Amino acid sequence: MYTLDPTQLTAYFPLRTALKHVRAAATADAAAAAYALAARVLDQAARKGLIHKNNAARQKSRLAALVKRLKEKASA
């Protein structure tokens, strides 16, 4: 198993937290705000080599779809 070094840990935990905030958002507006932060954190993690760039893109796409569904649900 791959272990993270201390410099990677400083980026890893905020990444996981940001993703959880988007998934746990109660409203579409809260999810959109959390998504903006999560997208920045994902891009930063990909730049640092913590995750692969395609992994970051896939996660951003899935989170964006979640936010879109919440907005559609709120407007209906």
Secondary structure, 3 states (H helix, E strand, C coil): CCCCCHHHHHHHHHHHHHHHHHHCCCCHHHHHHHHHHHHHHHHHHHHHCCCCHHHHHHHHHHHHHHHHHHHHHHHC
